[in-house]
Amino acid sequence: MTKVVILGPAHPLRGGLASFDERLAKAFISKGHQCSIYTFSLQYPSFLFPGTTQYSSEPAPQGLDIHVCVNSVNPFNWIKIGKILKKIRPDTLVVRFWLPFMGPCLGTILRYVRRNHHTRIICIADNVIPHEHRVGDSMLTRYFIGVPHAFITMSEKVRSDLKKFRPEVPERCVAHPLYDNFGEKIDKFTARQKLGIDPGIRLCLFFGFIRKYKGLDLLLEAFAGKFLKNSDIHLLVAGEYYEDSKYYLDIIEKNNIQEKVILRTNFIPDSEVKYYLSAADVVVQPYREATQSGVTPLAYHFEVPMIVTNVGALPQLVPHGEVGRVCEPEPEAIENAIEEFFNMDSFKLMEGILRERKKLSWDTFVESILDLSNDLEK
């Protein structure tokens, strides 16, 4: 049995990173390992957080040992938590890194942990170079990136970015596992009834936080195209604005597509995710840039085809013609991909989805972390 600590977001925080860390902890436990999570009591100062709240309204996950104790802006707290983790001597510490802002906090904690000369520190790097750049990013990232013993990445783009900072560091690239902790797929009619959506329309889904790099504006412009505007295909936007909503609302009004777009721009609680994914005919990810995306394994879990843009790891995760379409991040190309999708053989698409989803295993992810950790001992 391996003693594992995960250092990263978890309940009472909300969002994809928290859901991932909780599911990863359950995967370690199911394989017979001891696992606890050390999460943030303060993740972001309120002035840095673009959403409405950082905290979940859902009950805490059952069966997990979650310590809510890390303050991202208090150096005295970093030293305290570092000393605690150093003393408890986990065999493997799995740390999440997704934003340069977290570099000082996590980098300091891990420097103390390394002093026990026992714990192997494995970083799951969601991003090394952020989607939205700020002054000082490189300095903050370098402070953190030199500390872990090894890295797990989930896309070749992040692996390539990592090599710019630490060319020789041990690492593995492993596919993002299925998000299978949001319940099971339900029938489309029931899901749409729950959401108050016409069961007779064809429905595209944009799911997740709304940020510039995710390209919702490109998708809205696509729906202003002649084919989509005159079809029975609608767009459901499900997710919270992480920037000014006016920009997107103006696109909808300018193109007179109010009747085509269903806006559910509040945060979607975990317990409601299944309704949105089950209601959709296709998930569209019109990203301008990407590393990997948590929406992709979520769509695979709910067996929903995808249309993705040709950026980052998305084309590798969504084979063109097998589980959906890959197109360029331009409105006309996205509109054409949606038209082509609705002419595809749905049975063939389902075969492709079931084949690809088998590759996205939590057991494989856990084994990759532990194998990498064990290799460090040799």
Beta strands, then each sheet from edge to edge (+ up, - down):
strand 1: 3-7
strand 2: 34-42
strand 3: 65-71
strand 4: 92-97
strand 5: 120-125
strand 6: 150-153
strand 7: 171-173
strand 8: 202-207
strand 9: 233-238
strand 10: 261-264
strand 11: 282-285
strand 12: 306-309
strand 13: 324-327
sheet 1: 3+ 2+ 1+ 4+ 5+ 6+ 7+
sheet 2: 10+ 9+ 8+ 11+ 12+ 13+
end
